[in-house]
Amino acid sequence: MKLKQLVIASTLALISVTAFADHGPTCGKGKFDKTNWQEHRVEHFEKHQERLHTVLQLTAAQENAWNNYQAQIKPKDKGERPDVAGLDTLNTVQRLDKMEAMDKERDARQAERSKAIRTFYAQLNDAQKKVFDENAFPHPHRGDHHPHGKPHHDKPQS
């Protein structure tokens, strides 16, 4: 019986200590500012594209294709976001219709984006394609960094 009480007490003590522990500045608390998320998103996109442009080592003949690609994949402005404000005033069928229309718009934008990527990708040589494959899109399961903290963008071109 005493062993069981000791285990319970130890578990409670451990939970208490971790609940009140200071996780430090890197834990993400207070880091996300909802009022400026769009600006942060655009800034992150632009930095990512600058790094990608650098590691691709494009030729002068490829710059026009890069500029067209950038114009077509740029994130939407805040004003272009779907209007979901009135959804709660609609009945279920109307809400479904509106949501399906928003899905179709999103799918059309994604198709345009995919076409732009394919068109640009076709302009790259084999070495650049490899670099693009490794660096163009963040890996969702690994974050934007390798396990040792080295960004994907710092990979040397083969």
Order of alpha helices (4+ residues) and beta strands (2+ residues): alpha-alpha-alpha-alpha-alpha
